[in-house]
Amino acid sequence: MTQSLNPLVIKLGGAALSCTKTLSQLFGAIAAYQQKAQRQIVIVHGGGYLVDELMEKLQLPTVKKNGLRVTPYDQIPIIAGALAGTANKLLQGQALADGLNAVGLSLADGGLCQVEELDAELGAVGKAAPGDATLLGAILATGALPIISSIGLTPSGQLMNVNADQAAVAVAGALDAELVLLSDVSGVLDGKGHLIKSLTEAEADALIAGKVITDGMIVKVKAALEAANDLGRAIEVATWRYPDKLERLFAGESIGTQFVPA
C-alpha cells in the first residue's frame, strides 16, 4: 500500500531550524519510517533566523513588506550564503548524523523550479514555478533525502531569495507530491482549543472574522489555502513537536489541519 503514496514534500520552518534536538527527532523519525516503507520524502527549508542574525552582525537593516524580506540585489550573495550555504549544510549535517543519506540542493538544481523576480520593489525576491523534477527524481530513486534551500536562479543566472512556503509549493508541483507545512503549531484550533481537522477558505474566513484565528496564524492559514489552491490538492499544516506522530504523517495519515482547495 505504501508504494502507491505520492512523494511527500515537507516544508520545514519555525524554530525547528535552530534546535538540534527537534531536527534530530524529525530526521530520526524519517530514518525509522524509510526503513519500513518506500515513500519518497523531500525537505524544503528557509532559515530566516540565520539571515536575521547575519544581517545584524553586518549591521544591515532588515526590511519586510507584506511579510516578505526586502532583498537588495547587493545583499543577495550574503542571504544566499546563509540559506543555501549555512542553513542547508546544518540541516544536511544533522540528517547525516541521524543516519540519513542527505543531499543538499537549491531550487535551481536540474531546473527543478523556474524562478523570476516577484516585484521590483522587493529586490532579489523570486517567485518560483514548477520546473523539471528529473534530477530530483533520480536522487530520490537512490534512497537519498534531498534537502532543498529556497534560493533559486533566474534564467539569466541571477540569485533569488524565494519565500520558503512558496518554494515548497513549486517543488511539490514539479514532483506531483503531497505537501506538509511543518512548524511549531499543531494546526488550527477552534474557540475551545480543539484541533480543526480540515478547513475550506470560507470556513477559515469565518474563523478570522470571528477572531478565532488571529495575528500570525492568519498569515499561516492564508499561505496554506493559497498553497492548496496552487497545487489543486489538500495540504496539511502540522507540528514537529510530537515525534511519535510523525511516522503516521509520513504514512499518509493526517495529524494536523488539512486545507482544502476551492
Backbone hydrogen bonds, N-H to C=O, Kabsch-Sander energy under -0.5 kcal/mol:
donor,donor_aa,acceptor,acceptor_aa,energy
4,S,1,M,-1.4
5,L,2,T,-1.7
8,L,40,Q,-2.9
9,V,178,E,-3.0
10,I,8,L,-0.5
10,I,42,V,-3.3
11,K,9,V,-0.6
11,K,180,V,-2.9
12,L,10,I,-0.7
12,L,44,V,-2.8
13,G,11,K,-0.6
13,G,182,L,-2.0
16,A,13,G,-0.9
17,L,14,G,-1.3
18,S,15,A,-1.4
19,C,15,A,-0.5
19,C,16,A,-1.3
20,T,18,S,-0.6
23,L,19,C,-2.4
24,S,20,T,-2.6
25,Q,21,K,-2.1
26,L,22,T,-2.4
27,F,23,L,-3.2
28,G,24,S,-2.3
29,A,25,Q,-2.1
30,I,26,L,-2.1
31,A,27,F,-2.6
32,A,28,G,-2.4
33,Y,29,A,-2.4
34,Q,30,I,-2.8
35,Q,31,A,-1.1
36,K,32,A,-0.6
36,K,33,Y,-1.2
37,A,33,Y,-1.7
42,V,8,L,-2.6
43,I,146,P,-2.7
44,V,10,I,-2.7
45,H,148,I,-2.4
46,G,12,L,-0.8
50,L,47,G,-1.0
51,V,47,G,-1.6
52,D,48,G,-2.9
53,E,49,Y,-2.3
54,L,50,L,-2.3
55,M,51,V,-2.9
56,E,52,D,-2.1
57,K,53,E,-2.2
58,L,54,L,-2.2
59,Q,56,E,-1.2
60,L,55,M,-3.3
63,V,61,P,-0.6
65,K,68,L,-3.0
68,L,65,K,-1.9
70,V,63,V,-3.2
71,T,122,L,-3.1
75,Q,72,P,-2.3
76,I,72,P,-0.9
78,I,75,Q,-0.7
79,I,75,Q,-2.0
80,A,76,I,-3.1
81,G,77,P,-1.7
82,A,78,I,-1.8
83,L,79,I,-2.4
84,A,80,A,-2.2
85,G,80,A,-1.0
86,T,81,G,-2.3
87,A,82,A,-3.2
88,N,83,L,-1.3
89,K,85,G,-2.6
90,L,86,T,-2.6
91,L,87,A,-2.2
92,Q,88,N,-2.5
93,G,89,K,-2.8
94,Q,90,L,-2.1
95,A,91,L,-2.5
96,L,92,Q,-2.5
97,A,93,G,-2.2
98,D,94,Q,-1.4
99,G,96,L,-1.8
100,L,95,A,-2.5
102,A,100,L,-1.3
103,V,145,L,-2.2
105,L,147,I,-2.8
107,L,149,S,-0.5
107,L,151,I,-1.8
108,A,151,I,-0.6
109,D,106,S,-1.1
111,G,108,A,-2.3
112,L,109,D,-1.2
113,C,107,L,-1.9
114,Q,129,A,-2.7
115,V,113,C,-0.6
115,V,153,L,-0.7
116,E,127,K,-1.8
118,L,125,V,-2.9
119,D,125,V,-0.5
122,L,119,D,-2.1
123,G,119,D,-0.7
123,G,120,A,-0.9
124,A,71,T,-3.5
125,V,123,G,-1.9
126,G,124,A,-0.5
126,G,161,N,-1.9
127,K,116,E,-3.1
129,A,114,Q,-2.5
131,G,112,L,-2.5
132,D,111,G,-2.9
133,A,131,G,-0.6
137,G,133,A,-3.0
138,A,134,T,-2.0
139,I,135,L,-2.2
140,L,136,L,-2.6
141,A,137,G,-2.0
142,T,138,A,-0.6
142,T,139,I,-1.1
143,G,140,L,-2.0
144,A,139,I,-1.2
145,L,101,N,-2.5
147,I,103,V,-3.0
148,I,43,I,-3.4
148,I,146,P,-0.5
149,S,105,L,-2.6
149,S,147,I,-0.5
150,S,45,H,-1.0
152,G,160,M,-2.6
154,T,158,Q,-1.9
157,G,154,T,-2.4
160,M,152,G,-2.6
161,N,124,A,-2.9
162,V,150,S,-2.5
162,V,160,M,-0.6
163,N,126,G,-0.6
167,A,163,N,-2.6
168,A,164,A,-2.2
169,V,165,D,-1.8
170,A,166,Q,-2.0
171,V,167,A,-2.4
172,A,168,A,-2.5
173,G,169,V,-2.3
174,A,170,A,-2.2
175,L,171,V,-1.9
176,D,172,A,-0.9
177,A,172,A,-2.6
178,E,7,P,-2.7
180,V,9,V,-2.5
181,L,236,E,-3.3
182,L,11,K,-2.5
182,L,180,V,-0.8
183,S,181,L,-0.5
183,S,238,A,-2.3
190,D,194,H,-2.9
193,G,190,D,-2.1
196,I,188,V,-3.3
197,K,195,L,-0.6
199,L,258,Q,-2.6
204,A,200,T,-2.5
205,D,201,E,-2.7
206,A,202,A,-2.0
207,L,203,E,-1.9
208,I,204,A,-2.3
209,A,205,D,-2.7
210,G,206,A,-2.0
211,K,208,I,-1.5
212,V,207,L,-2.6
213,I,207,L,-1.5
214,T,212,V,-0.6
217,M,214,T,-1.6
218,I,214,T,-0.6
218,I,215,D,-1.3
219,V,215,D,-0.8
220,K,216,G,-1.7
221,V,217,M,-2.8
222,K,218,I,-2.6
223,A,219,V,-2.3
224,A,220,K,-2.4
225,L,221,V,-2.4
226,E,222,K,-2.3
227,A,223,A,-2.3
228,A,224,A,-2.3
229,N,225,L,-2.4
230,D,226,E,-2.7
231,L,227,A,-2.4
232,G,228,A,-1.9
233,R,228,A,-1.1
235,I,259,F,-1.7
236,E,179,L,-1.9
237,V,257,T,-2.5
238,A,181,L,-1.9
238,A,236,E,-0.5
240,W,183,S,-1.6
245,K,242,Y,-2.2
246,L,242,Y,-0.7
246,L,243,P,-0.7
247,E,243,P,-0.7
249,L,245,K,-1.7
250,F,246,L,-2.6
251,A,247,E,-1.6
252,G,249,L,-1.8
253,E,248,R,-2.6
257,T,237,V,-2.4
258,Q,197,K,-2.8
259,F,235,I,-3.6
260,V,199,L,-2.8
260,V,258,Q,-0.6
